[in-house]
Amino acid sequence: MLSLSPDIVIFILIVIIALSFDFINGFHDTANAIATSVSTRALSPRTAVVLAACCNLIGALTYTGVAKTIGGNITDPFKLENGLVVVLAALTSAILWNIITWWFGIPSSSSHALIGGVSGAAVGAAGIGSINAEGFIDIIKALIISPLIAFAVGFIVIKIISSIVANMSYHRTNKGFRGLQVVAAAWQSFSHGANDAQKTMGIITLAMISGGFLQVAEGEFPIPLWVKLSAAVAMALGTAFGGWRIIKTMGRDIMKIRPISGFSADFSSALIITIFTAFKLPVSTTHVITSSILGVGASQKFSAVKWGVAGRIIVTWIVTLPCTALLAAACYVVYDVFL
């Protein structure tokens, strides 16, 4: 009879949970990429989901820089004691938080949940000294700055486009921007896969290195091909199932979206996510896309934005990191006792 060591069993469990997290991330974040296109009827829900799934898959296979940042910059995988249990606790925390926020239809950040989970579990295992302060601060800066830039870019882009089409007929403008929305939604889905799927790749690789399953020189962080493929497919499958509760919040509850507004928001958020991905920095695609929508709405008419809904979303953003960190630390304590 085949006998597996406890470490191998834990690692297999980590891979299963990590890919489940990736699936739920795709399921949870489908709305981010396609909500505006569905809201303006540029795409039917079914077509939008298929488009998002395909582009997410392609994007996830394109880059690895963010994976290396997530796996190596929060804590040192070469010095992390009991690293497999740390990763397991981090994933448990993040996936529970995603399920909770999905159930209540809140577009919270899977990125914040995962980063909070990794940092909380590491602190629970080895104290605050286990955190790579410089790398962690860089990640937090990117998470904070990216939605602010997205808000500003959305505000500016809609102003520029509105001035360009000011003398065009309403019907012609709507028809043209519905077509452009399809392109923008595809780009946004691609950028989502390129940034978000890498986070799971980084977590699995972190577990492999800290558990001794991947022998590499200290400071190196290669992403195995099977990790890239499995994470990309898991996210694409999750995207294919969609997150219709959050589509309602993103596409209709924040503001009334017209094709020109939808394109401006999609273009702005896709641009910001792509730029940060190129710099190997993780961002919350949820934060960036929501902020783009808010920026577009605020530029047209301050009252066009339903700030009560936006405020509820922002509160969730703020509490995600500390809540997932505490939850991960608690999960680590429990796992450390029983595993």
C-alpha positions in Angstrom: 0.0 0.0 0.0 1.3 3.5 -1.0 2.3 5.5 2.1 2.4 9.3 1.9 4.3 11.4 4.4 2.3 14.1 6.3 4.1 16.8 4.4 3.0 15.4 1.0 -0.5 15.1 2.2 -0.5 18.7 3.4 1.0 19.8 0.1 -1.6 18.0 -1.9 -4.3 19.6 0.3 -2.7 23.0 -0.4 -2.8 22.5 -4.1 -6.4 21.5 -4.0 -7.4 24.5 -1.8 -5.2 26.9 -3.9 -6.9 25.9 -7.1 -10.3 26.0 -5.4 -9.4 29.6 -4.3 -8.4 30.4 -7.9 -11.7 28.9 -9.1 -13.6 31.0 -6.6 -11.5 34.0 -7.5 -12.6 33.7 -11.1 -16.2 33.0 -10.1 -16.1 35.9 -7.7 -14.4 38.4 -10.0 -16.2 37.6 -13.3 -18.4 40.6 -12.7 -15.4 42.9 -12.5 -14.5 42.4 -16.1 -18.0 42.1 -17.7 -20.5 43.9 -15.5 -20.5 47.2 -17.5 -20.7 45.4 -20.8 -23.7 43.4 -19.6 -25.3 46.4 -18.1 -25.2 48.4 -21.3 -26.2 45.3 -23.4 -22.9 45.5 -25.4 -22.7 41.8 -24.6 -25.2 39.2 -23.5 -24.4 37.6 -20.1 -23.5 34.3 -21.7 -21.3 35.8 -24.4 -19.6 38.0 -21.8 -18.8 35.1 -19.5 -17.3 33.0 -22.4 -15.2 36.0 -23.5 -14.0 36.7 -20.0 -13.1 33.0 -19.4 -11.0 32.7 -22.6 -9.2 36.0 -22.0 -8.6 35.2 -18.4 -7.0 31.9 -19.4 -4.7 33.6 -22.0 -3.7 36.3 -19.5 -2.9 33.9 -16.8 -0.4 32.1 -19.0 1.4 35.3 -20.1 3.2 36.6 -17.0 4.9 35.3 -13.9 6.3 38.5 -12.2 3.4 39.0 -9.9 3.6 35.4 -8.8 7.2 35.9 -7.7 6.2 39.0 -5.8 3.4 37.3 -3.9 5.4 34.2 -3.2 8.7 35.8 -2.2 8.1 39.4 -1.0 5.7 38.9 1.9 7.8 36.4 3.7 11.0 34.5 2.9 10.1 30.9 1.6 13.6 29.8 2.3 13.4 30.7 6.0 9.8 30.0 6.7 9.4 27.4 9.4 6.4 25.1 9.1 5.7 26.8 5.8 3.2 24.3 4.5 0.9 24.9 7.5 1.3 28.7 7.0 0.2 28.5 3.4 -2.7 26.2 4.3 -3.9 28.6 6.9 -3.5 31.6 4.5 -5.6 29.9 1.8 -8.3 28.8 4.3 -8.7 32.4 5.5 -8.8 33.8 2.0 -11.3 31.3 0.6 -13.6 31.7 3.6 -13.6 35.5 3.2 -14.3 35.2 -0.5 -17.3 33.0 0.2 -18.7 35.3 2.8 -18.4 38.4 0.6 -19.8 36.6 -2.4 -22.8 35.5 -0.4 -23.6 39.1 0.5 -22.9 40.3 -3.1 -20.0 42.5 -2.0 -17.2 42.9 -4.6 -14.4 42.5 -2.1 -10.7 42.0 -3.0 -9.4 38.4 -3.4 -5.9 40.0 -3.5 -6.4 41.7 -0.1 -7.8 38.4 1.3 -4.8 36.4 0.1 -2.1 38.9 1.1 -3.8 39.4 4.5 -4.0 35.6 4.9 -0.3 35.0 4.1 0.9 37.8 6.4 -1.4 36.8 9.2 -0.4 33.1 9.0 3.3 34.0 8.9 3.0 36.2 12.0 1.0 33.5 13.8 3.7 31.0 13.0 6.9 33.0 13.6 6.0 36.5 14.8 6.2 39.9 13.1 9.8 39.3 12.3 8.8 36.7 9.7 7.4 39.5 7.4 9.6 41.0 4.8 8.8 44.6 5.7 10.1 46.2 2.5 8.4 43.8 0.1 5.2 43.8 2.2 5.1 47.7 2.2 5.6 47.8 -1.6 2.7 45.4 -2.1 0.4 47.5 0.2 1.5 50.7 -1.6 0.4 49.2 -4.9 -2.9 48.1 -3.4 -3.6 51.6 -2.1 -2.3 53.7 -5.0 -3.8 51.6 -7.9 -7.5 52.4 -7.1 -6.7 56.1 -6.6 -5.0 56.3 -10.0 -7.9 54.3 -11.5 -10.4 56.8 -10.1 -8.4 59.7 -11.6 -7.9 58.0 -15.0 -11.6 57.1 -15.2 -12.5 60.7 -14.4 -10.1 62.1 -17.1 -10.8 59.5 -19.8 -14.6 60.1 -19.8 -14.0 63.9 -19.9 -11.8 63.5 -23.0 -14.1 61.1 -24.8 -17.2 63.1 -24.0 -15.6 66.2 -25.6 -14.6 64.2 -28.7 -18.1 62.9 -29.3 -20.0 66.0 -28.1 -21.3 66.8 -31.6 -22.1 63.2 -32.6 -25.6 61.7 -32.5 -26.7 59.9 -29.4 -27.6 56.7 -31.4 -24.3 56.7 -33.3 -22.3 57.2 -30.2 -24.0 54.4 -28.3 -23.6 52.0 -31.2 -19.9 52.7 -31.6 -19.1 52.5 -27.9 -21.0 49.2 -27.5 -18.5 47.7 -30.0 -15.6 49.3 -28.3 -16.8 47.9 -25.0 -16.4 44.4 -26.3 -12.7 45.1 -27.0 -12.2 46.8 -23.6 -13.9 43.9 -21.8 -11.6 41.4 -23.5 -8.6 43.5 -22.5 -9.9 43.8 -19.0 -10.4 40.1 -18.7 -6.9 39.4 -20.1 -5.4 41.8 -17.5 -7.4 40.2 -14.7 -6.0 36.8 -15.5 -2.5 38.2 -15.9 -2.5 39.7 -12.4 -4.9 37.6 -10.3 -4.1 34.0 -11.4 -0.4 34.7 -10.7 -1.2 35.1 -7.0 -2.3 31.4 -6.7 0.8 30.4 -8.7 3.0 32.3 -6.2 1.3 30.6 -3.3 1.7 27.1 -4.6 5.3 27.8 -5.5 5.8 29.3 -2.0 4.5 26.0 -0.5 6.8 23.9 -2.8 9.9 25.8 -1.8 9.2 26.1 1.9 8.2 22.5 2.1 11.3 21.3 0.2 9.5 20.0 -2.9 11.2 22.5 -5.2 15.0 22.7 -4.8 16.3 26.1 -6.1 19.0 28.5 -5.1 18.1 31.0 -2.4 16.6 34.1 -3.9 15.3 32.3 -7.0 11.6 31.8 -7.5 10.8 29.8 -10.7 7.2 29.0 -11.4 6.8 25.3 -12.6 4.8 24.9 -15.8 2.2 22.6 -14.2 1.6 25.3 -11.6 1.0 27.9 -14.3 -1.3 25.7 -16.3 -3.4 24.4 -13.4 -3.9 28.0 -12.0 -4.8 29.4 -15.4 -7.4 26.6 -16.1 -8.9 26.9 -12.6 -9.4 30.6 -12.9 -10.9 30.3 -16.4 -13.3 27.6 -15.2 -14.4 29.8 -12.3 -14.9 32.7 -14.6 -17.1 30.5 -16.9 -19.5 29.9 -14.0 -19.7 33.6 -13.3 -20.8 35.7 -10.3 -24.2 37.1 -11.0 -24.8 38.5 -7.6 -21.8 40.8 -7.9 -22.6 41.7 -11.6 -25.8 43.4 -10.2 -23.8 45.4 -7.7 -21.0 46.4 -10.1 -23.1 47.0 -13.2 -26.3 48.6 -11.8 -26.1 49.5 -8.1 -23.1 51.8 -8.2 -24.3 54.1 -11.1 -26.4 54.0 -14.2 -24.0 53.0 -17.0 -24.2 54.1 -20.6 -21.9 52.6 -23.4 -19.6 55.6 -23.3 -19.3 55.4 -19.6 -18.8 51.6 -19.6 -16.1 51.8 -22.2 -14.3 54.6 -20.3 -14.4 52.6 -17.1 -13.3 49.3 -18.8 -10.5 51.0 -20.7 -9.2 52.9 -17.6 -9.1 49.8 -15.3 -7.6 47.5 -18.0 -4.8 50.1 -18.5 -4.0 50.4 -14.8 -4.0 46.7 -14.2 -1.8 46.1 -17.2 0.7 48.7 -16.1 1.0 47.4 -12.5 1.3 43.8 -13.8 4.2 45.0 -16.0 5.9 46.3 -12.9 5.3 42.9 -11.2 3.0 44.4 -8.6 -0.2 42.8 -7.5 -3.3 44.9 -7.5 -6.9 44.3 -6.5 -8.7 44.1 -9.8 -11.9 44.6 -7.8 -10.6 47.9 -6.4 -9.3 49.1 -9.7 -12.4 48.4 -11.7 -14.8 49.7 -9.1 -12.7 52.9 -8.7 -12.7 53.4 -12.5 -16.5 53.2 -12.5 -16.7 55.7 -9.6 -14.3 58.1 -11.4 -16.4 58.0 -14.5 -19.6 58.5 -12.6 -18.2 61.4 -10.5 -16.9 63.2 -13.6 -20.4 63.3 -15.2 -22.5 64.1 -12.2 -21.6 63.7 -8.5 -25.1 62.5 -7.7 -24.9 59.9 -10.5 -22.9 57.7 -8.2 -24.8 55.8 -5.5 -22.3 56.7 -2.8 -24.1 54.6 -0.2 -23.3 51.4 -2.2 -19.8 52.7 -2.9 -19.3 53.4 0.8 -20.3 49.8 1.7 -17.8 48.5 -0.8 -15.0 50.7 0.6 -15.7 49.6 4.2 -15.3 46.0 3.0 -12.0 46.9 1.3 -10.7 48.4 4.6 -11.6 45.5 6.8 -10.5 42.7 4.5 -6.7 42.8 5.3 -7.0 42.8 9.1 -9.9 40.4 9.1 -8.2 37.8 6.9 -4.9 38.2 8.8 -6.6 37.5 12.1 -8.6 34.6 10.6 -5.4 33.1 9.1 -3.5 33.4 12.4 -6.4 31.6 14.1 -6.4 28.9 11.3 -2.7 28.4 11.8 -3.1 27.8 15.5 -5.8 25.2 14.9 -3.9 23.5 12.1 -0.6 23.5 14.1 -2.4 21.6 16.9 -4.0 18.9 14.7 -1.6 18.5 11.8 
